[in-house]
Amino acid sequence: MSLKDEPPGVKASDTAPPSPEPPDDNMARLAHEFRELAHDHLELATLEVQLSISALLRMAIISMVSALLLASAWLALIGSAAVGLIGIGLPPVAAMLLLAVINFLLALMGWLRIRHMRHWFGFPATQRAIRSPPTTEEKRGAE
């Protein structure tokens, strides 16, 4: 029935048939759709986690291969430096020892730098902000 056929005082909302489903059925359908939506979200999150893990594993493998390539390049560089030192008249044992000492010193400098940076892992600024200010008695004891 079109709006033109309706009497002038009757609105379209007045002539609409009442909802055939009781409110309980609507709630059940809404709960079912909510469960399906939650299931879809969980499935999407699961797939994204699987994709992230796969990418992380690939990154780890590529990192290990890159580290091996860098190590072999470093060894080739050290070997060529040893050949150069031997070429200028340094005995082979002395050239190897000199390069070993240089490598050791570089590694020691790296280790000391890492050791110096480790205090940042304790979140020192956050810990200072969380601690309560010292009382006057604690200040006197520290002096």
Backbone as a ProteinNet text record, in pm:
[ID]
protein_1_A
[PRIMARY]
MSLKDEPPGVKASDTAPPSPEPPDDNMARLAHEFRELAHDHLELATLEVQLSISALLRMAIISMVSALLLASAWLALIGSAAVGLIGIGLPPVAAMLLLAVINFLLALMGWLRIRHMRHWFGFPATQRAIRSPPTTEEKRGAE
[TERTIARY]
83.6	0	88.9	65.7	149.1	94.5	173.4	132.9	17.4	5.6	-101.9	-237.3	-242.2	-368.3	-415.2	-331.9	-369.5	-457.1	-540.2	-622.7	-533	-573.4	-487.7	-443.7	-514.4	-478.2	-392.6	-364.5	-290.4	-144	-53	90	139.6	252.9	310.6	348.5	393.1	431.6	311.2	192.9	72.2	27.3	54.8	8.1	110.9	234	336.6	295.8	310.6	271.6	367.1	319	405.8	515	626.1	738.5	690.3	712	662.2	740.1	861.9	942.7	931.7	916.6	914.2	1053.9	1063.5	1194.2	1294.9	1249	1342.3	1415.6	1342.3	1405.8	1508.7	1475.2	1570.5	1697.2	1681.5	1797.6	1882	1815.7	1887.9	1965.3	1901.6	1967.7	2085.2	2065.5	2171.9	2289.5	2260.1	2365.6	2439.4	2366.9	2429.6	2521.2	2474.2	2556.9	2679.2	2662.5	2775.7	2879	2833.1	2925.4	2999	2927.3	2991.7	3094.2	3060.8	3153.4	3276.8	3256.1	3369.6	3455.5	3391.8	3465.6	3547.7	3488.1	3560.6	3680.2	3661.6	3772.2	3883.6	3847.6	3947.9	4021.2	3947.5	4011	4107	4067	4154.6	4280	4262.3	4377.5	4470.3	4413.8	4493.8	4574.1	4510.9	4581.3	4692	4665	4768.4	4884.7	4856.5	4964.1	5048	4981.8	5055.8	5143.3	5090.2	5167.2	5284.5	5262.4	5370	5480	5441.3	5540.5	5620.6	5552.2	5620.8	5720.1	5678.2	5767.9	5884.5	5857.6	5964.3	6067.6	6020.7	6113.3	6197.2	6134.3	6209.3	6314.3	6275	6369.6	6486.5	6458.2	6564.7	6660.3	6605.7	6690.6	6774.7	6712.4	6787	6894.7	6864.6	6964.1	7082.2	7054.2	7163.8	7249.7	7187.5	7264.1	7347.1	7286.5	7360.5	7477.9	7457.5	7567.6	7680.4	7644.8	7748.5	7823.2	7750.8	7815.4	7905.3	7859.6	7943.5	8068.4	8052.5	8168	8268.5	8217.3	8310.1	8376.8	8304	8365.8	8472.4	8445.3	8543.2	8669.1	8647	8761.7	8842.9	8775.3	8846.9	8924.6	8865.7	8934.6	9056.8	9042.3	9154.7	9262.1	9218.3	9314.3	9392.4	9322.8	9394.2	9486.7	9446.3	9536.2	9659.4	9639.3	9753.9	9847.1	9791.5	9874.1	9950.2	9882.9	9949.6	10062.4	10039.2	10145.3	10262.2	10231.3	10338.7	10414.5	10338.8	10401.4	10498.3	10474.6	10567.8	10682.7	10689.3	10804.4	10779.8	10658.2	10629.2	10618.8	10677.8	10665.4	10517.8	10477.7	10337.7	10280.5	10359.4	10309.4	10282.2	10370.4	10352.5	10230.8	10211.4	10095.6	9965.7	9960.3	9840	9814.8	9922	9906.2	9860.6	9915.9	9876.1	9728.2	9684.9	9543.8	9451.8	9499.3	9419.4	9403.6	9508.6	9501.3	9406.1	9414.7	9323.4	9179	9152.1	9016.1	8971.5	9060.6	9027.2	8994	9072.9	9047	8913.8	8882.5	8752.8	8637.5	8651.6	8547.9	8534.4	8644.8	8643	8574.3	8602.3	8534.9	8384.1	8343	8201.3	8136.9	8206	8152.7	8139.6	8238.9	8232.3	8118.6	8098	7987.2	7852.7	7837.4	7713.3	7693.3	7800.3	7791.1	7750.2	7801.6	7766.6	7618.1	7565.2	7426.6	7324.8	7366.5	7271.5	7185.1	7229.3	7148.9	7016.8	7007.2	6881.6	6772.6	6810.3	6710.1	6633.1	6679.5	6611.6	6511.5	6487.3	6395.8	6427.3	6548.1	6586.7	6500.2	6460.1	6377.4	6240.2	6185.1	6055.5	6067.4	6173.6	6192	6207.8	6281.9	6296.2	6162.3	6079.9	5950.7	5853.8	5866.8	5775.3	5812.7	5940.8	5985.1	5933.7	5900.8	5858	5980.2	5960.9	6075.4	6127.8	6258.4	6314.6	6266.7	6246.7	6204.8	6325	6301.5	6411.1	6508.4	6457.5	6545.7	6637.7	6583.8	6666.9	6770.3	6734.5	6830.1	6944	6911.4	7014	7107.2	7049.1	7130.5	7225.3	7185.2	7269	7382.4	7367.5	7471.1	7579
-116	0	123.4	217.1	335.7	445.2	547.9	658	737	735.5	808.2	744.6	615.1	545.2	555.7	603.6	610.3	731.4	721	838.4	951.8	1076.4	1190.2	1197.9	1149.9	1162.1	1047.3	951.2	834.4	848.4	828.4	835.8	697.5	695.4	568.3	483.6	547.7	470.8	407.8	470	413.1	288.6	282.5	169.6	57.3	82.9	-21.1	-133.7	-255.3	-367.1	-375.2	-417	-429.1	-533.1	-520.2	-612.2	-753.8	-844.1	-980	-1056.8	-1012.2	-1085.1	-1018.8	-1096.5	-1037.5	-987.3	-898.3	-842.8	-949	-1059.2	-1164.2	-1222.4	-1239.2	-1290.7	-1191.4	-1061.9	-959.7	-962.5	-977.4	-982.1	-1106.4	-1218.4	-1341.4	-1327.3	-1266	-1245.9	-1148.1	-1042.1	-946.4	-1013.1	-1096	-1167.7	-1262	-1328	-1418.7	-1341	-1226.6	-1145.5	-1092.2	-1055.8	-1009.1	-1119.7	-1243.4	-1355.7	-1378.7	-1370.4	-1387.9	-1278	-1154.7	-1044.4	-1063	-1103	-1128.4	-1241.8	-1346.1	-1458.1	-1411.6	-1328.2	-1276	-1191.8	-1109.3	-1026.9	-1114.4	-1216	-1306.1	-1382.1	-1424.2	-1495	-1403.1	-1277	-1180.5	-1156.7	-1141.7	-1121.2	-1242.6	-1363	-1484.7	-1490.1	-1457	-1457.8	-1353.2	-1236.1	-1133	-1173.8	-1241.3	-1289.6	-1393.1	-1483.4	-1582.7	-1515.3	-1413.2	-1339.9	-1267.9	-1209.9	-1140.3	-1236.9	-1352.8	-1452.7	-1499.9	-1521.9	-1564	-1457.1	-1331.2	-1222.2	-1210.8	-1229.4	-1222.2	-1332.8	-1453	-1563	-1535.1	-1482.5	-1447.5	-1341.7	-1241.8	-1136.9	-1194.6	-1287.7	-1349.2	-1427.7	-1503	-1580.5	-1487.8	-1382.3	-1286.8	-1218	-1188.1	-1125.4	-1218.1	-1347.5	-1442.3	-1457.5	-1467.7	-1479.7	-1353.1	-1237	-1111	-1104.5	-1151	-1152.2	-1243.3	-1358.5	-1447.9	-1384	-1317.1	-1250.1	-1136.8	-1061	-954.1	-1010.7	-1120.6	-1182.4	-1232.8	-1294.2	-1343.1	-1226.4	-1117.1	-999.2	-940.3	-938.5	-888.1	-975.2	-1106.8	-1197.1	-1176.5	-1154.1	-1128.2	-997.8	-896.9	-769.4	-785.6	-858.4	-882.7	-966	-1064.9	-1147.1	-1064.7	-975.5	-891.9	-793.7	-745.2	-659	-737.7	-864.6	-949.2	-969.7	-996	-1014.5	-885.1	-770.6	-642.1	-619.1	-651.5	-635.4	-728.7	-849.4	-944.5	-894.2	-831.4	-779.2	-665.6	-589.3	-479.1	-523.6	-654.6	-707.9	-751.8	-743.1	-788	-940.4	-1007.6	-1154.2	-1195.3	-1308.6	-1351.5	-1363.2	-1413.1	-1428.3	-1291.9	-1197.5	-1062.7	-994.1	-1013.1	-953.3	-1010.4	-1140.9	-1203.6	-1156.8	-1149	-1102.6	-956.9	-871.6	-731.9	-718.6	-791.6	-785.1	-846.1	-949.1	-1008.1	-908.2	-836.2	-735.3	-622.5	-578.7	-473.4	-521.3	-644.9	-699.8	-707.8	-751.9	-761.4	-624.2	-522.6	-387.7	-332.1	-358.5	-315.9	-385.3	-514.3	-588	-536.3	-505.5	-452.2	-316.1	-231.4	-101	-118.7	-211.7	-238.7	-290	-381.1	-435.8	-326.7	-238.6	-129.4	-32.7	-7.5	81	18.5	-110.2	-179.4	-177.5	-200.8	-199.8	-61.5	43.1	178.1	206.9	150.8	176.6	92.1	-9.5	-102.3	-37.6	72	132.7	187.6	209.5	259	152	26	-79.9	-81.8	-11.7	-7.9	105.5	180.3	294.3	388.6	446	524.5	648.1	718.1	837.8	800.8	689.8	644.6	606.3	537.5	498.3	620.7	722.4	844.5	914.8	913	980.3	907.6	776.3	697.9	705.3	709.3	713.4	837.9	821.8	938.3	1022.8	1152.6	1236.5	1198.6	1206.6	1167.4	1259.8	1202.4	1281	1358.2	1449.4	1530.7	1443.2	1336.7	1246.1	1169.8	1127.8	1057.1	1150.9	1277.4	1375.2	1395.8	1404.8	1423.9	1303.3	1183	1061.1	1050.6	1104.6	1096.9	1197.5	1303.5	1408.2	1377.9
0	0	0	-85.8	-96.1	-5.8	12	97.3	35.7	-94.6	-162.2	-134.2	-110.6	-88.6	55.7	144.2	285.3	310	410.5	445.1	493.9	480.9	511.2	657.4	754	894.3	945.1	859.6	904.8	860.6	955.5	924.8	885.2	817.6	774.7	895	1004.2	1122.2	1189.6	1172.8	1232.4	1158.7	1030.3	951.9	945.3	991.8	986.9	1080.4	1032.8	1119.6	1239.3	1351.6	1468.3	1441.1	1512.1	1494.6	1521.2	1424.5	1443.3	1550	1579	1676.2	1812.5	1915.7	2049.2	2086.7	2184	2221.9	2263.8	2321.4	2361.2	2240.5	2129.3	2008.5	1953.6	1960.8	1915.5	2000.7	2130.9	2220	2191.7	2168.8	2139.8	2008.7	1909.3	1781.5	1796.7	1876.2	1901.2	1973.8	2072.6	2144.9	2051	1963.3	1867	1772.3	1723.2	1634.4	1707.7	1834.7	1914.1	1929.6	1956.7	1968.3	1836.9	1725.8	1595.3	1569.1	1605	1587	1675	1800.3	1889.8	1835.7	1784.1	1725.5	1605.7	1521.3	1405.1	1448.1	1551.5	1601.3	1658.4	1733.8	1789.9	1679.7	1579.3	1467.5	1392.9	1374	1308.6	1392.6	1523.6	1611.9	1607.9	1607	1600.6	1471.4	1360.6	1232.1	1229.6	1287.9	1291.2	1381	1492.3	1579.8	1505.5	1432.6	1355.1	1249.8	1185.1	1084.8	1149.6	1266.7	1337.8	1380.5	1429.6	1470.6	1349.8	1239.9	1118.2	1072.9	1075.9	1036.7	1134.7	1263.4	1363.5	1342.1	1311.8	1284.9	1160.7	1057.4	936.7	967.4	1047.6	1084.3	1163.9	1253.6	1333.2	1243.1	1148.6	1057.1	971.2	918.1	835.5	918.9	1044.5	1132.6	1157.1	1179.7	1202.1	1077.7	961.9	837.6	815.1	841.8	826.7	923.4	1046.6	1144.1	1097.2	1043.2	991.2	873.8	786	673	720.2	819.4	873.6	941.4	1014	1079.6	976.8	869.8	767.5	695.1	674.5	611.8	704.2	833.4	929.6	928.9	925.6	920.7	792.6	681.9	556.1	565.3	629.3	646.4	736.2	844.8	935.2	864	787.8	712.7	613.4	543.3	447	518.4	637.4	716	759.2	798.1	836.9	718.7	601.4	481.7	451.2	469.7	446.5	545	672.6	773.2	745.7	702.4	668.6	545.8	453.3	331.3	359.1	464.6	494.8	584.7	611.7	682.2	824.9	875.5	1011.5	1012.4	1108.9	1113.2	1126.3	1066.6	1069.9	1211.6	1305.3	1442.4	1503.6	1481.4	1536.2	1473.4	1342.4	1274.6	1331.5	1352.1	1407.7	1550.7	1630.3	1768	1773.1	1689.1	1685.3	1650.4	1549.3	1509.4	1615.6	1684.7	1792.5	1906.7	1940.4	2046.4	2006.5	1881.4	1833.6	1843.9	1800.7	1811.8	1957.3	2043.6	2185.2	2242.5	2208.7	2258.7	2207.5	2081.2	2026.9	2099.5	2124.8	2197.3	2340.3	2404.8	2540.6	2544.6	2447.1	2440.7	2422.5	2338.6	2321.4	2449.4	2518.3	2643.1	2748.8	2758.9	2856.4	2823.4	2695.7	2655.5	2691.1	2666.5	2701.5	2852.8	2926.4	3072.6	3123	3057.3	3096.4	3067.1	2960.8	2920.8	2997.2	3069.4	3130.7	3237.9	3297.9	3404	3351.2	3220.6	3164.1	3164.2	3180	3182.9	3315	3414.2	3543.4	3554.7	3446.7	3447.4	3564	3567.9	3684.8	3707.8	3603.1	3622.2	3677.6	3630.8	3682.3	3828.6	3864.1	4004.2	4092.5	4046.4	4126.4	4141.6	4036.7	4043.5	4136.4	4144.8	4227.5	4374.7	4404.5	4544	4612.9	4740.8	4817.2	4851	4865.5	4900.4	5038.4	5058.1	5187.2	5299	5416	5531.1	5583.9	5675.6	5730.8	5809	5873.3	5946.9	5851.4	5738.2	5640.9	5581.1	5561.2	5508	5607.5	5738.3	5839.5	5846.9	5832.5	5837.3	5719.6	5605.7	5486.3	5492.4	5571.1	5577.7	5672
[MASK]
+++++++++++++++++++++++++++++++++++++++++++++++++++++++++++++++++++++++++++++++++++++++++++++++++++++++++++++++++++++++++++++++++++++++++++++++

